[in-house]
């Protein structure tokens, strides 16, 4: 049996030199220790959520036209979309019992540096959505300012900005 040794403690060379860890979303003013004992890898790029949809064309139209995503890859029932480095993989299927049916909770959280910029860009488009499909911005007790948007298929996308501690 092979054993893997995991080094615990500071985040590696950048933390030992007093530098900040690379930003993977959220606020630039978060110190490197915010990542706790996680080791920054030079191989892992990001976690990309998979959104299951019943109608890929309709979902893509909403995400590109309303929320500003760009289609980077498209096949018959699959798409890879991105917005300023935040990506979502999408898979169309028509089986309501399939694991991965539209998730009505916080499954797609997009960390941003300035929620005001998101609102300035998307505000006019969000104003045209059905009542109850947009909530926020709201300051949460867990130090995030959030804007929640319900997609037509029921998926919830949240834009969140770190805010100061109370």
N, C-alpha and C positions, 0 to 999 in steps of 0.2 A: 504494500500500500504506500502510495506517495503522500508525503505530508507537505503542505505549503506553509511557509513561515510568513506571517503577516506582521508587518512592523506597525506598531501603534504609536500614537503621539503626534507631534507636529506634522504639518502637511508636507514635509519634505524640504528640499533645498530652499524654495522660495520663502517658506515660513521661518526657516532657521536664519535666513538673511534679513528677516524683518520686512519682507515684501508681502504685498497682498497676493492672495491666490487668484488665478484667472477668474473672470466673471463669467458665469454660465446662466445669467438671468438675474433678475432682482436688482438690488441697489448696489452701486459702485462703492458706497460708503460703508458697506458691511465689511468688517475686518476678516482676515483670513481664517481666524479661529471659528467663524460662523459655521464652517464646514465640519467642525468637530474633529473626529479622528479619521475622517475620510482621506484617502490618499489620492491626490490628483494624478490621473493617468495620462500618458502620452498616446494612448491607443483608443480609449473610449471617448466618443465624440459627444453623444447626448442620448437621452431617452426620448423616443418618438412615440407618442400614443397612436393607437389604431382606432379609428372611428368607423363603426359598422353602420351602414345606411341602407335603406331600402331602395332609394333612387339616387344614384351617384350624380347624375346630371343636375338634378335639383339642388343637391347638397353643394356641389361645386359652384353653381350659380350664386347661391347665398354666400358661401365663404369667400368667393372672389369679388363679387359685386358689392356686397354689404360690408364684409369685414376686412377686405384688402389683402387676402391671400393671393399667391401666384401659383399656378399649376406648374410644377417642375417636371412631372412625369405622369403619363396617362396611358392606361391600357383599357380594355373593354370594361372590366369591373373593379379596377384599382386606380388609385391616384395618389400622388405624393405632392402635397401643397406646402407652401412656406410663406411666412410673413416675417421679414426682418430677422431671419435666422431661426425662428420658431417654426417647427414643422409638424405636420399631421399626416399619417398614412390613412388612406380611406379604402374600404372594401365594401362593395355592393353585394348584397345577397337578399333573397326574398323568403328566407326561412325565419319566421318570428320566434321559433324555439332555439335558433342558433345562439350559442354562447357568444356574447358580444353584441346583442341587440342594443339599439340606442339607449344610452345611459342618461337618466334624467338628473343626475347629481354632478358633483364636481369631478369630472373626469378629464377636462381639458383646461388647464390653468396656464395662462400665458403671462409670465412675469415681464413687466415693463419698467423702465426707469421713470417715465413721466406719463401718468394716466391722462393728464390734461391734453397732451399731444394726441393721444388716441381719441379722446372725445372730440377734439377739434377736427380731426380727420373723418371720424365715423359718425359724428352727431347727427348730421342731416339725414343720413341713410337709416340710422337707428330710429329716428323720429317717425319713420314710415312703417315701422313694424307693429304688429298687433299689440294692444294693451296687455301688459303683464309679461311680455317677452324680453323686456329690458328692465334691469333693476340696478340702481346706483347712479353715480358712484356713492359708495358708502364706506365709512371708516370702520373697520372691524376691530374688536378688542384684541385681536392677535396681531396688531400693528401692520395691517394691510389695508389699502384703499382699493376697493374692488368695483368693477363694472361687470355685471352678469348679463349674458345675452343667450336667449333660448333660440336655437336653430329650428327651422320648420319641422324637422324630423324628431324633435324632442331633446336632442343633445344640448347640453349646457356648456358654453364657453365662457371663461372668466378671465378678464384682464386684471392683473393685480400689481400694485405698486407698494413697495415697502415704505412705511412712514415711521416717524420717530417714536421712540418708546414713551409711554405715559409716565 
